[in-house]
């Protein structure tokens, strides 16, 4: 039995997790104080993912950029491909929180949505 | 002179939650004063996720978390003024403020909630020798430049200090295409949250050098590089450990200081450790009807706890206004003291007659402690004893006191919280 030690990144509590593994298979997650911790522990050792938060250029808005996020976490290996796509686009104001800014980021099947309202200038 | 029941100074997370709580507790006549051009405070530039798990059971970004509160303020019809700077408050609660439309004006309040937040410790406070070239920013300034203004302040970056904003900016600058070479931390432990070490540094192979500091700054017009060196436990340089890093940008993430010029000016007593007001269980300062919450009271790690604290300040300020501004200090007043291993506690005094069923005492520890206990003493008797795997100065801790327990000790004078090995 192999064990891996992780810090849960779901929330600022940062619970220390111990993941017990049998080869590629996760046997048990210990140290988590909520359900998200267990999910994170299982996923991090098999298929690590991260949310991306960034900004996208705005045209005709009261601010020059709008903050955005991936609707869900994307595979870790896709982060920089995703950033490249976000850098290439401009979006017209007005923008509402939750608006889809870019669909299917870097072929992950996951959309990028606005996290702030931007009014028209 | 215009008058309001309660004036909230600051429209960030603390001010917003306090105002909403005031309204929900029956106060209609509220005014929020905010110096920026929008509500939300620092949350607007904290575009990363991780906010709101405690409050909303979902993971939000800073602007989304702020929006949940701003929307409530709008829906409840709470009045606010933007682009308005509060200059001073008198002990009689006359607020002097100014903005472009109204010029200089005074407002009389029955109660005041201080929610001005904090600001970053600057280079001047660190005494780093060398020239003063362009390219040296506080981490929060860089965050504003990147996330609000849409401007990348540099390409090759060294970060001094491992506070959360510095860690978040290490990732942010990396994602934007900059090379973050190293994060140096003077202390032998990180000042930020563990999760940020993992997802901001480890994920991008950015080294964290503990017990290291900046010795020299090179460059006259623009920063050309910095020399880092290792320090011993007394903070003295260990000779031979100097190392030069070429960079065009140095970010400082070296601590936050509550912004209390207005509080001091009106005679609010300060805690020297937190640089925030001394408060009782109602988060009320030594001046009757003046409450404080959020980072102006003590610097928090989690906005969720700021919102909780502000909600409590709002509720208590509402009760004060409804009692026609009379504070009752008669009866038992218990002093809370930071014992062995603690830097401070908030609050510092407790009136059992005014507390709810439960009261959270928040504190920070002095050092990193492993496998130890947080013990609570009522005078000399140990009444609570809780095991912790790890305690660190970068993470705020809490102990919950119950009214039922306190009622069993009618002669109690002092409560001390301390860290013990067994």
HADDOCK unambig.tbl for C-alpha pairs under 7 A between the chains (distance, minus, plus):
assign (segid A and resid 7 and name CA) (segid B and resid 194 and name CA) 7.00 0.50 0.50
assign (segid A and resid 7 and name CA) (segid B and resid 195 and name CA) 6.36 0.50 0.50
assign (segid A and resid 8 and name CA) (segid B and resid 195 and name CA) 6.50 0.50 0.50
assign (segid A and resid 9 and name CA) (segid B and resid 195 and name CA) 4.63 0.50 0.50
assign (segid A and resid 10 and name CA) (segid B and resid 50 and name CA) 6.90 0.50 0.50
assign (segid A and resid 11 and name CA) (segid B and resid 50 and name CA) 5.67 0.50 0.50
assign (segid A and resid 11 and name CA) (segid B and resid 53 and name CA) 6.80 0.50 0.50
assign (segid A and resid 12 and name CA) (segid B and resid 193 and name CA) 6.50 0.50 0.50
assign (segid A and resid 12 and name CA) (segid B and resid 195 and name CA) 6.39 0.50 0.50
assign (segid A and resid 14 and name CA) (segid B and resid 194 and name CA) 5.70 0.50 0.50
assign (segid A and resid 14 and name CA) (segid B and resid 195 and name CA) 5.23 0.50 0.50
assign (segid A and resid 53 and name CA) (segid B and resid 47 and name CA) 6.46 0.50 0.50
assign (segid A and resid 53 and name CA) (segid B and resid 48 and name CA) 5.42 0.50 0.50
assign (segid A and resid 54 and name CA) (segid B and resid 47 and name CA) 6.96 0.50 0.50
assign (segid A and resid 55 and name CA) (segid B and resid 147 and name CA) 6.42 0.50 0.50
assign (segid A and resid 64 and name CA) (segid B and resid 149 and name CA) 6.43 0.50 0.50
assign (segid A and resid 64 and name CA) (segid B and resid 150 and name CA) 6.48 0.50 0.50
assign (segid A and resid 65 and name CA) (segid B and resid 148 and name CA) 6.40 0.50 0.50
assign (segid A and resid 65 and name CA) (segid B and resid 149 and name CA) 6.96 0.50 0.50
assign (segid A and resid 65 and name CA) (segid B and resid 150 and name CA) 5.84 0.50 0.50
assign (segid A and resid 67 and name CA) (segid B and resid 47 and name CA) 6.09 0.50 0.50
assign (segid A and resid 83 and name CA) (segid B and resid 175 and name CA) 6.79 0.50 0.50
assign (segid A and resid 115 and name CA) (segid B and resid 61 and name CA) 6.99 0.50 0.50
assign (segid A and resid 115 and name CA) (segid B and resid 63 and name CA) 6.21 0.50 0.50
assign (segid A and resid 115 and name CA) (segid B and resid 64 and name CA) 5.62 0.50 0.50
assign (segid A and resid 116 and name CA) (segid B and resid 63 and name CA) 5.78 0.50 0.50
assign (segid A and resid 116 and name CA) (segid B and resid 64 and name CA) 6.47 0.50 0.50
